[in-house]
């Protein structure tokens, strides 16, 4: 049985070593795939729209950890809204807009819609004062969840990045 998953988790840091009162920028990227990505299809959008299931909300929580301690948290939402369209560039009656980073996007292909919703890239800034002297192990815990819809049951995914080592001098 196929299930949903978090894959291609990558983390990078702007520096390998850092001094006090500097900011370390971490870049994080991952993909949400499997069953949810497969079920988020135009055929299912039509069925859901006909049953007044017009929205999809994806909640993503990130916990930035140094060693075992959580030093920063980030939570954001991505939404998809189904709507009736008369766009001549689209050959479908029901289409989707994706709200990503508070900005609505109107994709022209199904793959573009899936990418906007399920492919995540995020930067996080870490104040070096939250690091101890010497080597620090930094990682991010990821939690992704969504509710019940015509094409999916409620689900929660968990993942974690590899450790990035940063020296504080």
N, C-alpha and C positions, 0 to 999 in steps of 0.2 A: 504494500500500500504506500502510495506516494504521500509525502508530508511537506510542509513548508520549512524553510531553513534560512539561516543567515550564512552567506558565503563570501569569499574573496575579501576577508577582513584584512585591512592594511592600516598601519599607523606609521607615521614618520614625524621626526622632530626637526625644528629649525636649526638646532645646535646640538653638538655632542657634549659640550661643557658650557657652563653658564656662571656668571658672577651674581652677587647679591644685587637686588633692585633691578634686575632685568626681567624681561618677559620671554618665556619659552612658548613658541607656537607649535602646536601639534596638529597634524593633518590626519584625518580619519576618513576612511572610505569602506563601504561594504554594500553588498547586494542582498535583497530579500528575494528568495526564489522558491521554486518548487510548486506546490499545489496552488498557493494563493496567486502567484504570478500567472500560472496557466489558466486559472478560473477567472481572472480579471480580463475577460474577452468581450468583444463587441456583441456576440450572441447572448452572453449573460447580461450585458448592459441592457439589451432590449427587453429580456424577460424581467429583469429587476425593475426597469422603468415602468413597465406595464402593471406591476404590482405595487407601485408607489414607493419603491426602495431606491431613492434617487441619490443617495450619498454614501461615501465610503470614507472612514476616518482611520488613519494609521498613526498611532502614538509611539514616539521613539524617545526612550530615556537613556541618557549616557551618564555613567559615574566615572569620573577621573580619579584614579587611585595612584597614590605614591606608597609603595610597599603594601601594607594592608589597610592603610587609612584612605578614606574617601575625602579628597580635598576640594572637589568641585562637582557640580551636577548640572546637567542641561536636559531640558525636556522640550520637545517640539512636536508639532502635528503636521501631517500632510493630509490633504483632503482631495477627494475626487467627487465632482458633481455631475450627474447625468442630466442631459437636457435634450429637448427636441431641437433638431437643427435643420436649417434650410440652406446650409453652406453648399454651393455648387461644386466645391472641391472635394466634398465627401459624398460617398455613395450610400450612406446609411441615414436612417431617420433619427436615431438616438446616438448621441456622441458624448464625450467626456471632457471636462476641463479639470485641470489639476492645480490645486493651490499649494505652492511650494515656497517657503520663506515669505509668507504673506503676499505673494504675487500670483495672480491667476495666469495659467499657461493654457493655450489652446492647441494641443498637438494635432498634426495632420495624419499621423499613422498610429496604429495600435501599439507598435513597438515603442514609439516615442512616448506615448502615454504611460506605458509600463515603466519605461526608464525614468521618467519624471517622478513617478510615484515610488518606485521600489529601489532605485539606485541612489545611495546616500553618500554625499561628501560633505564633511563638516570640518571646520577649524576650531580649535579650542586654545585659549591663551591661559598659561599657567604662570603665576607670579613666582619668581625664584625664591621668595621668602618662605614659601610653603615647602621648600625642599630642605633636606638636612645637608650638612657639609659632607663631601665625598660622593660616592656613587649612589644614585637613586634609581629604583626600578619603577617605571611608570607604565600603566596600562589602563585601558578603558573597558568597562563592562557595559554591554549593550542589552537593552530590553525593548522588544517591539511587540505591540499588541493591536488587535482590532476586534470589533464586535461582530454580532451575527448579522448575516445578510442572506439573500436568496441563494447566492453562489458560494457562501462560506459560513462555517461555524466560528464562534469566538475562539481566539487563539492567542497564545503568548510565546514568543521566541526569546531565547537567551544566547548571547555570544560574548566572547572576550577577545581582545587583541593580544598579540604577542607582547612581550615586555620590551620597552625601549629603555636603554640605560643612558643616564645623563649625569655627568659630574658637576657638582657645584663647588666652585673654588672661592 
